[in-house]
Amino acid sequence: TLHGMPLPAQPQRLVAQGVARIPEDRHAVGVVGDLPVWENAVSERLGSRWFSHPWFTAGWIKRRAARQHARRVAETFDVRGGGPDVPARSLSGGNMQKLILGRALLSPDPHHPEPPRLIVAHQPTWGLDIGAVTFVQQRLIAARDAGAAVLLISDDLDEVLALGDRVAVMHGGHLTAALPAEQWTREAIGLAMAGAAASPVEPATTAVAKASA
């Protein structure tokens, strides 16, 4: 559910409702490596009015609009590596993650941008250098400050405690209560990860970002 409304388990409908995702495996799931950067930049909205004609089923793509959006993604999120026509697999890990981040966070409407309503970020900084880690984390914080809810899933405790307004721990398929981050210690998180029950403290109601370890 999103804002109390049920959402169908259909990727295109989820994107249309403002749900953005940053998948755990950027190579296998985040991009289609053999497709160029510009196609990957619009892949999740390819069937939208922004990038396709009403007769999309016949394969009519608004290539100019798609390529312009891809350039905006590259400029805004500092995606480097050869331009919009190079295969996505040729990008470095950091630049590939920036491409995924830009696709998720940048609105296709440059005049009336609508930020995501919910961002699901799964291990968003795994395997990145310190500069890319800082960039990704700052962008997630900025999206939260702009009004997006952020669900961060990470096994990096430093990242969890630095970014999470509320923290919950997954163990054995069960999720603890989401408690304010300042109520957790590393020891308590470690015990919860081992299966010990977290203290039943009422979670904060004003937080919009959660992290799960």
C-alpha positions as CSV (number, residue, x, y, z in Angstrom):
1,T,0.0,0.0,0.0
2,L,1.1,3.6,-0.6
3,H,-0.7,6.4,1.4
4,G,-3.3,3.8,2.4
5,M,-4.1,2.8,-1.2
6,P,-3.4,-0.7,-2.4
7,L,-0.9,-1.0,-5.3
8,P,-0.9,-3.9,-7.8
9,A,2.2,-5.9,-8.1
10,Q,2.9,-4.6,-11.6
11,P,6.2,-2.7,-12.2
12,Q,4.8,-0.2,-14.7
13,R,1.9,0.7,-12.4
14,L,4.3,1.1,-9.5
15,V,6.5,3.4,-11.4
16,A,3.4,5.4,-12.5
17,Q,2.4,5.8,-8.9
18,G,5.8,7.3,-7.9
19,V,7.6,4.2,-6.6
20,A,11.3,4.2,-7.4
21,R,13.7,1.4,-7.0
22,I,17.5,0.9,-6.7
23,P,18.0,-2.8,-7.0
24,E,20.8,-4.7,-5.2
25,D,22.5,-6.2,-8.3
26,R,23.1,-3.3,-10.6
27,H,24.7,-5.5,-13.3
28,A,22.1,-8.3,-13.5
29,V,18.9,-6.3,-12.5
30,G,19.7,-2.6,-12.6
31,V,20.6,-2.2,-16.2
32,V,20.4,-4.1,-19.5
33,G,24.1,-4.2,-20.2
34,D,23.9,-4.5,-24.0
35,L,21.6,-1.6,-24.4
36,P,22.9,2.0,-24.7
37,V,22.9,4.3,-21.7
38,W,20.0,6.4,-23.2
39,E,17.7,3.4,-23.4
40,N,18.5,2.3,-19.9
41,A,17.9,5.9,-18.7
42,V,14.2,5.7,-19.8
43,S,13.6,1.9,-19.6
44,E,11.3,2.0,-16.6
45,R,9.1,4.7,-18.3
46,L,9.4,3.6,-21.9
47,G,5.6,3.1,-22.2
48,S,4.8,6.5,-20.7
49,R,3.5,9.5,-22.7
50,W,6.9,11.1,-22.3
51,F,8.8,8.6,-24.3
52,S,6.3,6.7,-26.5
53,H,3.5,7.6,-29.0
54,P,-0.1,6.3,-28.3
55,W,0.6,3.5,-30.8
56,F,3.5,2.3,-28.7
57,T,2.6,-1.3,-29.4
58,A,3.9,-0.8,-32.9
59,G,7.3,0.3,-31.5
60,W,7.2,4.0,-31.9
61,I,9.5,5.6,-29.4
62,K,10.1,9.3,-28.9
63,R,13.8,9.0,-29.4
64,R,14.6,12.7,-29.2
65,A,12.7,13.1,-25.9
66,A,14.3,9.9,-24.6
67,R,17.8,11.0,-25.5
68,Q,17.2,14.5,-24.0
69,H,16.1,12.9,-20.7
70,A,19.2,10.6,-20.8
71,R,21.4,13.7,-21.1
72,R,19.6,15.4,-18.2
73,V,20.2,12.2,-16.1
74,A,23.9,12.2,-17.1
75,E,24.4,15.9,-16.4
76,T,22.4,16.0,-13.1
77,F,23.9,12.8,-11.7
78,D,27.4,13.1,-13.2
79,V,27.2,9.9,-15.2
80,R,30.5,9.6,-17.1
81,G,31.8,7.0,-19.4
82,G,31.4,7.8,-23.1
83,G,28.0,9.3,-23.7
84,P,24.5,8.2,-24.3
85,D,25.2,5.6,-27.0
86,V,27.8,3.5,-25.2
87,P,26.5,0.1,-23.8
88,A,25.6,0.4,-20.2
89,R,27.9,-2.5,-19.3
90,S,30.9,-0.4,-20.3
91,L,30.3,2.0,-17.4
92,S,32.2,1.7,-14.1
93,G,30.2,0.5,-11.1
94,G,29.9,4.0,-9.7
95,N,28.7,5.5,-13.0
96,M,26.3,2.6,-13.5
97,Q,24.8,3.3,-10.0
98,K,24.5,7.0,-10.8
99,L,22.6,6.1,-14.0
100,I,20.2,3.9,-12.0
101,L,19.9,6.6,-9.3
102,G,19.1,9.2,-11.9
103,R,16.6,7.0,-13.7
104,A,14.8,6.5,-10.3
105,L,14.9,10.0,-9.0
106,L,14.8,12.4,-11.9
107,S,11.3,13.3,-13.2
108,P,10.7,13.1,-16.9
109,D,9.0,16.4,-16.8
110,P,11.6,19.2,-16.6
111,H,9.1,21.9,-16.2
112,H,6.9,20.3,-13.5
113,P,9.1,17.7,-11.9
114,E,7.4,15.3,-9.5
115,P,9.8,13.6,-7.1
116,P,9.2,9.9,-6.2
117,R,6.8,9.2,-3.4
118,L,8.6,6.1,-2.3
119,I,12.2,5.0,-2.9
120,V,13.2,1.4,-2.2
121,A,17.0,1.3,-2.1
122,H,18.6,-2.1,-1.7
123,Q,22.3,-2.0,-0.9
124,P,22.6,1.3,-2.9
125,T,26.3,1.8,-2.1
126,W,27.6,-1.8,-2.2
127,G,31.0,-2.0,-4.0
128,L,31.3,1.7,-4.7
129,D,34.3,3.9,-4.0
130,I,34.1,6.6,-1.2
131,G,33.2,9.4,-3.6
132,A,30.3,7.5,-5.2
133,V,29.1,6.3,-1.8
134,T,28.9,9.9,-0.6
135,F,27.2,11.0,-3.8
136,V,24.5,8.3,-3.6
137,Q,23.8,8.9,0.1
138,Q,23.5,12.6,-0.3
139,R,21.0,12.1,-3.2
140,L,18.9,9.8,-1.0
141,I,18.9,12.3,1.8
142,A,17.9,15.1,-0.6
143,A,15.1,13.0,-1.9
144,R,13.9,12.4,1.6
145,D,14.1,16.1,2.4
146,A,12.0,16.8,-0.7
147,G,9.2,14.6,0.7
148,A,10.0,11.1,-0.5
149,A,9.7,8.1,1.8
150,V,12.9,6.1,1.7
151,L,13.2,2.4,2.5
152,L,16.9,1.6,2.8
153,I,17.9,-2.0,2.9
154,S,21.5,-2.5,3.9
155,D,23.8,-4.7,5.9
156,D,26.3,-1.8,6.4
157,L,25.6,-0.7,9.9
158,D,27.4,2.6,9.4
159,E,25.1,3.4,6.5
160,V,22.0,2.2,8.4
161,L,22.7,4.4,11.4
162,A,23.9,7.4,9.3
163,L,20.8,7.5,7.0
164,G,18.0,5.9,8.9
165,D,15.5,8.0,10.8
166,R,14.0,4.7,12.0
167,V,15.7,1.4,12.0
168,A,14.2,-2.1,11.8
169,V,16.0,-5.5,11.7
170,M,15.1,-8.4,9.6
171,H,15.8,-11.9,11.1
172,G,14.4,-15.2,10.0
173,G,11.8,-13.6,7.7
174,H,10.5,-11.4,10.5
175,L,10.9,-7.6,10.9
176,T,11.2,-5.9,14.2
177,A,9.4,-2.7,15.1
178,A,10.9,0.4,13.4
179,L,12.4,2.3,16.2
180,P,14.0,5.8,16.1
181,A,17.6,5.4,15.1
182,E,18.9,7.1,18.3
183,Q,17.3,4.4,20.4
184,W,19.5,1.7,18.8
185,T,23.1,0.8,19.6
186,R,25.3,-1.4,17.6
187,E,25.0,-4.0,20.3
188,A,21.2,-3.9,20.2
189,I,21.2,-4.2,16.4
190,G,23.6,-7.2,16.6
191,L,21.4,-8.9,19.1
192,A,18.3,-8.3,17.0
193,M,20.2,-9.7,14.0
194,A,20.9,-12.8,16.0
195,G,17.2,-13.2,16.9
196,A,16.8,-11.3,20.2
197,A,13.7,-9.2,20.4
198,A,14.0,-5.5,20.2
199,S,12.6,-3.3,23.0
200,P,8.9,-2.5,22.3
201,V,9.3,1.2,22.0
202,E,6.7,3.3,20.1
203,P,8.4,4.3,16.7
204,A,8.6,7.9,15.7
205,T,5.7,9.1,13.6
206,T,7.5,11.9,11.8
207,A,10.4,10.0,10.2
208,V,10.2,9.3,6.5
209,A,13.3,7.1,6.0
210,K,13.8,3.6,7.4
211,A,16.8,1.3,7.2
212,S,16.8,-2.4,7.6
213,A,19.8,-4.5,8.3
